[in-house]
Amino acid sequence: MTKSLCKVFLVTLFISVYLFQIGFSEIEAGTQSIKGLIDGIMAASGKEEKNEYLRLLKKDTPQTKEEKDLLIDLLKEEDADVKCVAMELLGKLKEKRATKKIIRNLKDKSDKVKITAATVLGEIGDERAIDALLEDSELMVLEFGQCPVAKMGAAALPKLADLAGRKSILGLLPKQDKKSRRSRKAATCIGQIRDEKAVPTLMKLLKEDDEEVKLGAIEALASMKVKEAEPEFEKMLNQKYKDEFIPRRIIRTLAFSNSEKYVPKIYKMMDKEPSLKFGMARLLGELKEKTAVEKLEKLINDEDEFVRHAAAVALWRITGKVYKHKKGSFEESWDIDWIRRINDELERFRLELNDIEKHRASGRMNEQVYKFYKEHHTEEKFKKYNLENLRKAAQKEGALLEYNNIDEVLGEIKKNPGKYSW
């Protein structure tokens, strides 16, 4: 096999490993140095090869000053993807030595680089970034509707409270439809402000017609437990709405910000309005509210299949126990779809193993590569990383609650193979 053909094969091999997401990337990342990965990025002959090295780099954690310096040096590269990955890693490390160079990237021609730079500056929390972010409103709201400040990390957002007092964040936004992306981004930014100096402005925003902005103000005020805002919250909860989704969003925002005060309100809403039982049961589960167990146990036998399912999922999240209940057609089909996905992943993996054996038998794979691949590309590791993660993802979505591990799911597939084939 020629050197060029060998290189193409190895690159293809790395890509296939990533596509099957078996956790091999984590193993491989641990065997390569930061310098080696960066050298690979710089020497990559194509976009796919470069992207594989970037994905490996993102999974690594620089330890030494020399490794961090190598990442800082990448900030001057022209390639937007390279700069963004380097900034993300430096943001996780809260590397203040990189602040000045990241600030320069706020002026980059790429919107992706601008947004990443603003986000990372928030994660680092260096005060030197504040003036750079506020000096130009175009950095706050880009033409296509993103608001980088809204995506900044919580470490820097409180320092922007003064902005809310001097100039409403809404003042940076042009007139827009209520459901626009800009409103949602502004609401995210407003909702994370945690400074008493911003309270007067936040109170005014409670009167806004824009639902997204109003919810952002509710989140900020509720999390700070501002007493003067509580009468306004009461009015909102007692108001009649054409769309029941609105009071659900309001109580959700309040409960996550101050559960002790607003969980009793959830119970009252459930008793008063049966149509809210489903949404409120889900919310109690997300809050992991232990006082809700008795109330949720009563909903396990509700006539509505969606309420029964929401109650069962909530109880599982709160207690860790699986409550038996009559499953509806939706829940049964949801479980079957997830098991089919797991079965499909396993079948594709086994086909991949067969292909490896064929490559070896035909002489297209040498013994060293074959041995390395077989060592890391095993069915046990595939179960542990891919399939187990799929089971956990299913449970996060409220499916497969009765399965304690991936072996139990595979046992079900073995008993009913035809049922779980697409």
C-alpha positions as CSV (number, residue, x, y, z in Angstrom):
1,M,0.0,0.0,0.0
2,T,1.4,3.4,-1.0
3,K,2.0,6.1,1.5
4,S,-0.7,8.4,0.0
5,L,-3.2,5.6,-0.1
6,C,-2.3,4.7,3.5
7,K,-2.9,8.3,4.6
8,V,-6.3,8.5,2.9
9,F,-7.3,5.2,4.5
10,L,-6.3,6.3,8.0
11,V,-8.1,9.6,7.7
12,T,-11.2,7.7,6.5
13,L,-10.8,5.4,9.4
14,F,-10.8,8.3,11.9
15,I,-13.9,9.8,10.3
16,S,-15.8,6.5,10.5
17,V,-14.9,6.2,14.2
18,Y,-16.4,9.6,14.9
19,L,-19.5,9.0,12.9
20,F,-20.3,6.0,15.0
21,Q,-19.5,7.9,18.2
22,I,-18.1,5.1,20.3
23,G,-16.1,7.1,22.6
24,F,-12.9,6.3,20.6
25,S,-12.3,10.0,20.1
26,E,-11.8,10.4,23.9
27,I,-9.3,7.6,23.9
28,E,-7.5,9.0,20.9
29,A,-7.4,12.5,22.2
30,G,-5.7,11.2,25.3
31,T,-2.9,9.7,23.3
32,Q,-2.0,12.9,21.4
33,S,-0.4,16.0,22.7
34,I,-1.8,19.5,22.2
35,K,1.1,20.3,20.0
36,G,0.6,17.2,17.9
37,L,-3.0,18.0,17.4
38,I,-2.2,21.6,16.4
39,D,0.5,20.4,14.1
40,G,-2.1,18.1,12.5
41,I,-4.5,21.1,12.0
42,M,-1.9,23.2,10.4
43,A,-0.7,20.3,8.1
44,A,-4.2,19.1,7.2
45,S,-4.7,18.7,3.5
46,G,-8.5,19.0,3.4
47,K,-11.5,20.3,5.4
48,E,-12.5,16.9,6.7
49,E,-9.1,16.1,8.0
50,K,-8.8,19.5,9.7
51,N,-12.2,19.1,11.3
52,E,-11.2,15.8,12.8
53,Y,-8.2,17.3,14.4
54,L,-10.3,20.2,15.7
55,R,-12.8,17.8,17.3
56,L,-10.0,16.0,19.0
57,L,-8.5,19.2,20.2
58,K,-11.9,20.3,21.7
59,K,-12.0,17.2,23.8
60,D,-8.6,17.8,25.3
61,T,-7.7,20.0,28.3
62,P,-4.4,22.0,28.1
63,Q,-2.5,21.6,31.3
64,T,0.8,23.6,31.0
65,K,1.5,27.2,30.3
66,E,3.3,26.1,27.0
67,E,0.1,24.3,25.8
68,K,-2.1,27.4,26.7
69,D,0.4,29.6,24.8
70,L,0.0,27.4,21.7
71,L,-3.8,28.0,21.9
72,I,-3.3,31.7,22.3
73,D,-1.1,31.7,19.2
74,L,-4.0,30.2,17.2
75,L,-6.1,33.3,17.8
76,K,-4.2,35.1,15.0
77,E,-5.0,32.4,12.4
78,E,-7.2,33.4,9.5
79,D,-9.4,30.2,9.7
80,A,-12.6,31.0,11.6
81,D,-13.1,27.4,12.8
82,V,-9.6,27.2,14.2
83,K,-9.9,30.6,16.1
84,C,-13.3,29.6,17.5
85,V,-12.1,26.2,18.9
86,A,-9.0,27.9,20.4
87,M,-11.2,30.6,22.0
88,E,-13.7,28.0,23.4
89,L,-10.9,26.1,25.1
90,L,-9.4,29.3,26.5
91,G,-12.8,30.3,27.8
92,K,-13.2,27.0,29.7
93,L,-9.8,27.6,31.2
94,K,-10.8,31.2,32.1
95,E,-7.4,32.2,30.6
96,K,-7.2,36.0,31.2
97,R,-3.8,36.2,29.3
98,A,-5.9,35.6,26.2
99,T,-8.3,38.5,26.8
100,K,-6.6,41.1,24.6
101,K,-6.4,38.9,21.6
102,I,-10.0,37.7,22.0
103,I,-11.1,41.3,22.2
104,R,-9.5,41.9,18.8
105,N,-11.7,39.1,17.4
106,L,-14.8,41.1,18.2
107,K,-13.9,43.1,15.1
108,D,-13.4,39.9,12.9
109,K,-15.1,39.8,9.5
110,S,-16.8,36.5,10.6
111,D,-20.0,36.8,12.6
112,K,-19.3,33.3,14.0
113,V,-15.9,34.5,15.4
114,K,-17.6,37.7,16.8
115,I,-20.2,35.7,18.7
116,T,-17.7,33.2,20.0
117,A,-15.4,36.0,21.2
118,A,-18.3,37.7,23.0
119,T,-19.3,34.4,24.6
120,V,-15.8,33.5,25.7
121,L,-15.1,36.9,27.1
122,G,-18.2,36.4,29.3
123,E,-16.9,33.0,30.5
124,I,-13.4,34.4,31.3
125,G,-15.1,37.3,33.2
126,D,-12.3,39.8,32.6
127,E,-13.5,43.4,33.2
128,R,-11.3,44.6,30.4
129,A,-13.8,43.1,28.0
130,I,-16.8,45.2,29.1
131,D,-15.8,48.5,27.4
132,A,-15.0,46.6,24.2
133,L,-18.4,45.0,24.1
134,L,-20.3,48.2,24.9
135,E,-18.5,50.7,22.7
136,D,-20.2,49.5,19.5
137,S,-23.8,48.5,19.4
138,E,-23.1,46.5,16.3
139,L,-21.3,44.0,18.5
140,M,-24.5,43.7,20.5
141,V,-26.9,43.0,17.7
142,L,-25.6,41.6,14.4
143,E,-27.5,42.0,11.2
144,F,-28.9,38.5,11.1
145,G,-30.5,38.8,14.5
146,Q,-28.0,37.4,17.0
147,C,-27.2,39.2,20.3
148,P,-23.8,38.1,21.5
149,V,-24.3,39.7,24.9
150,A,-27.2,37.4,25.4
151,K,-25.0,34.5,24.9
152,M,-22.3,35.7,27.3
153,G,-21.5,33.5,30.4
154,A,-23.0,34.3,33.7
155,A,-19.7,35.4,35.1
156,A,-19.8,38.6,33.1
157,L,-23.5,39.3,32.8
158,P,-23.9,40.9,36.3
159,K,-21.3,43.5,35.3
160,L,-23.7,44.6,32.5
161,A,-26.4,45.6,35.0
162,D,-25.3,49.2,34.6
163,L,-26.2,49.0,30.9
164,A,-29.8,48.1,31.8
165,G,-29.9,51.3,34.0
166,R,-28.3,53.7,31.5
167,K,-29.7,52.4,28.3
168,S,-32.3,49.6,28.0
169,I,-31.1,46.6,26.1
170,L,-34.2,47.0,24.0
171,G,-32.8,50.4,22.9
172,L,-30.2,48.4,21.0
173,L,-32.8,46.5,19.1
174,P,-34.8,47.8,16.1
175,K,-38.6,47.4,15.9
176,Q,-39.5,43.8,15.5
177,D,-42.1,41.1,15.6
178,K,-42.9,39.8,19.1
179,K,-41.5,36.3,18.3
180,S,-38.3,37.4,16.6
181,R,-35.0,35.9,17.5
182,R,-33.7,39.3,18.7
183,S,-36.4,39.5,21.4
184,R,-35.4,36.0,22.7
185,K,-31.8,36.9,22.8
186,A,-32.5,40.1,24.6
187,A,-34.7,38.3,27.1
188,T,-31.9,35.8,27.8
189,C,-29.5,38.7,28.6
190,I,-32.1,40.5,30.7
191,G,-33.0,37.4,32.6
192,Q,-29.4,36.8,33.8
193,I,-28.9,40.3,35.2
194,R,-28.4,40.0,39.0
195,D,-27.9,43.5,40.3
196,E,-30.2,45.7,42.4
197,K,-29.2,48.7,40.4
198,A,-31.1,47.2,37.5
199,V,-34.4,46.7,39.4
200,P,-36.1,50.0,38.3
201,T,-35.5,49.1,34.6
202,L,-36.5,45.5,35.1
203,M,-39.8,46.6,36.7
204,K,-40.5,48.8,33.7
205,L,-39.9,45.8,31.4
206,L,-42.7,43.9,33.1
207,K,-45.1,46.2,31.3
208,E,-43.6,45.4,27.9
209,D,-46.0,43.9,25.3
210,D,-43.1,41.7,24.1
211,E,-43.7,38.4,25.9
212,E,-40.1,37.2,25.6
213,V,-38.7,40.4,27.1
214,K,-41.3,40.3,29.9
215,L,-40.2,36.7,30.8
216,G,-36.6,37.8,30.9
217,A,-37.5,40.5,33.4
218,I,-39.6,38.1,35.5
219,E,-36.6,35.7,35.7
220,A,-34.2,38.4,36.8
221,L,-36.6,39.9,39.4
222,A,-37.8,36.5,40.8
223,S,-34.2,35.2,41.2
224,M,-33.3,38.3,43.2
225,K,-36.6,37.9,45.2
226,V,-37.6,41.5,44.7
227,K,-40.6,42.1,46.9
228,E,-42.0,45.0,44.9
229,A,-42.3,42.7,41.9
230,E,-44.5,40.1,43.6
231,P,-47.8,41.9,43.2
232,E,-47.1,42.1,39.5
233,F,-46.4,38.4,39.3
234,E,-49.7,37.7,41.1
235,K,-51.6,39.8,38.5
236,M,-50.0,37.9,35.7
237,L,-50.8,34.5,37.2
238,N,-54.5,35.5,37.9
239,Q,-55.0,37.0,34.5
240,K,-57.0,35.2,31.8
241,Y,-55.1,34.2,28.7
242,K,-56.3,32.9,25.4
243,D,-53.3,30.7,25.2
244,E,-52.6,28.6,28.3
245,F,-49.0,28.3,27.2
246,I,-48.4,31.9,28.5
247,P,-49.2,31.2,32.3
248,R,-47.3,28.0,32.0
249,R,-44.2,29.9,30.9
250,I,-44.7,32.5,33.6
251,I,-45.0,30.1,36.5
252,R,-42.1,28.0,35.0
253,T,-39.9,31.1,35.1
254,L,-40.9,32.0,38.6
255,A,-40.6,28.5,40.0
256,F,-37.1,28.0,38.6
257,S,-36.0,31.3,40.1
258,N,-37.7,30.9,43.5
259,S,-39.2,27.4,43.9
260,E,-39.9,27.7,47.6
261,K,-42.4,30.6,47.0
262,Y,-43.9,29.5,43.7
263,V,-44.3,25.7,43.9
264,P,-47.5,26.1,46.0
265,K,-48.8,28.3,43.2
266,I,-48.2,25.4,40.8
267,Y,-50.4,23.1,43.0
268,K,-53.2,25.7,43.0
269,M,-53.0,26.1,39.2
270,M,-53.3,22.3,38.7
271,D,-56.3,22.1,41.0
272,K,-58.0,25.1,39.4
273,E,-57.3,24.3,35.7
274,P,-57.3,20.6,34.6
275,S,-55.8,21.5,31.3
276,L,-52.6,22.6,33.1
277,K,-52.0,19.2,34.8
278,F,-49.7,17.9,32.1
279,G,-47.5,20.9,31.9
280,M,-47.3,21.4,35.7
281,A,-46.5,17.7,36.3
282,R,-43.6,18.0,33.9
283,L,-42.4,21.2,35.6
284,L,-42.5,19.6,39.0
285,G,-40.4,16.8,37.7
286,E,-37.8,19.2,36.2
287,L,-37.7,21.0,39.5
288,K,-37.3,17.6,41.3
289,E,-39.8,18.9,43.9
290,K,-40.0,16.3,46.7
291,T,-43.2,17.8,48.1
292,A,-45.0,17.0,44.9
293,V,-44.7,13.2,45.2
294,E,-48.2,12.6,46.8
295,K,-49.9,14.8,44.2
296,L,-48.1,13.2,41.3
297,E,-49.0,9.7,42.6
298,K,-52.6,10.6,42.2
299,L,-52.0,11.6,38.6
300,I,-50.6,8.2,37.7
301,N,-54.1,6.9,37.2
302,D,-55.4,10.0,35.4
303,E,-57.7,9.4,32.4
304,D,-55.4,11.3,30.1
305,E,-52.5,9.2,28.8
306,F,-50.3,12.3,28.5
307,V,-50.9,13.3,32.1
308,R,-50.1,9.7,33.3
309,H,-46.9,9.7,31.4
310,A,-45.9,13.2,32.6
311,A,-46.6,12.1,36.2
312,A,-44.6,8.9,35.8
313,V,-41.6,10.7,34.4
314,A,-41.8,13.4,37.1
315,L,-41.9,10.8,39.9
316,W,-38.9,8.9,38.3
317,R,-36.9,12.2,38.3
318,I,-37.8,13.0,41.9
319,T,-37.6,9.5,43.5
320,G,-35.5,7.5,41.1
321,K,-38.3,4.9,41.1
322,V,-40.3,3.6,38.2
323,Y,-44.1,3.8,38.8
324,K,-46.2,1.3,37.0
325,H,-49.1,2.9,35.0
326,K,-51.2,2.2,32.0
327,K,-49.2,3.3,29.0
328,G,-51.0,5.1,26.2
329,S,-50.3,4.5,22.5
330,F,-48.0,7.5,22.3
331,E,-45.8,6.3,25.2
332,E,-45.6,2.8,23.8
333,S,-44.6,4.0,20.3
334,W,-42.1,6.4,21.9
335,D,-40.4,3.5,23.7
336,I,-40.4,1.3,20.6
337,D,-38.8,4.1,18.5
338,W,-36.0,4.5,21.0
339,I,-35.3,0.8,21.1
340,R,-35.3,0.7,17.3
341,R,-32.7,3.4,17.3
342,I,-30.5,1.5,19.7
343,N,-30.9,-1.7,17.7
344,D,-30.1,0.1,14.4
345,E,-26.9,1.6,16.0
346,L,-25.8,-1.9,17.1
347,E,-26.5,-3.4,13.6
348,R,-24.5,-0.6,11.9
349,F,-21.6,-1.2,14.3
350,R,-21.5,-4.9,13.5
351,L,-21.4,-4.1,9.8
352,E,-18.5,-1.8,10.5
353,L,-16.7,-4.7,12.2
354,N,-17.3,-6.9,9.2
355,D,-15.8,-4.2,6.9
356,I,-12.7,-4.1,9.1
357,E,-12.2,-7.9,8.7
358,K,-12.7,-7.6,4.9
359,H,-10.1,-4.8,4.7
360,R,-7.6,-6.9,6.6
361,A,-8.3,-10.1,4.5
362,S,-7.9,-8.1,1.3
363,G,-4.6,-6.6,2.4
364,R,-5.8,-3.1,2.5
365,M,-5.2,-2.9,6.3
366,N,-1.8,-3.8,7.8
367,E,-1.6,-5.8,11.0
368,Q,-0.5,-2.9,13.2
369,V,-3.5,-0.7,12.3
370,Y,-5.8,-3.8,12.6
371,K,-4.5,-4.6,16.1
372,F,-4.9,-1.0,17.2
373,Y,-8.4,-0.8,15.8
374,K,-9.6,-4.1,17.3
375,E,-8.3,-3.1,20.7
376,H,-10.3,0.1,20.8
377,H,-13.2,-0.7,18.5
378,T,-14.9,-3.4,20.6
379,E,-18.6,-4.2,21.1
380,E,-18.3,-3.8,24.8
381,K,-16.9,-0.3,24.5
382,F,-19.6,0.5,21.9
383,K,-22.3,-0.6,24.4
384,K,-20.6,1.4,27.2
385,Y,-20.3,4.6,25.3
386,N,-22.8,4.8,22.4
387,L,-25.7,2.6,23.4
388,E,-25.6,3.4,27.1
389,N,-25.6,7.1,26.2
390,L,-28.6,6.5,23.9
391,R,-30.5,4.9,26.7
392,K,-29.8,7.8,29.0
393,A,-30.9,10.2,26.3
394,A,-34.1,8.3,26.0
395,Q,-34.8,8.5,29.7
396,K,-34.0,12.2,29.6
397,E,-36.9,12.5,27.1
398,G,-39.2,10.4,29.2
399,A,-38.8,7.0,27.5
400,L,-37.4,3.6,28.6
401,L,-37.7,4.4,32.3
402,E,-38.0,0.8,33.3
403,Y,-34.6,-0.2,31.8
404,N,-31.8,0.2,34.4
405,N,-28.9,-0.5,31.9
406,I,-28.3,-1.1,28.3
407,D,-28.1,-4.9,28.8
408,E,-31.7,-4.9,29.8
409,V,-32.6,-3.1,26.5
410,L,-30.6,-5.5,24.5
411,G,-32.3,-8.4,26.3
412,E,-35.7,-7.0,25.2
413,I,-34.4,-6.7,21.6
414,K,-33.2,-10.3,21.7
415,K,-36.6,-11.5,22.9
416,N,-38.5,-9.6,20.2
417,P,-36.2,-9.0,17.3
418,G,-38.9,-8.4,14.7
419,K,-40.6,-5.8,16.8
420,Y,-37.6,-3.5,16.8
421,S,-36.6,-3.7,13.2
422,W,-37.4,-0.7,11.0
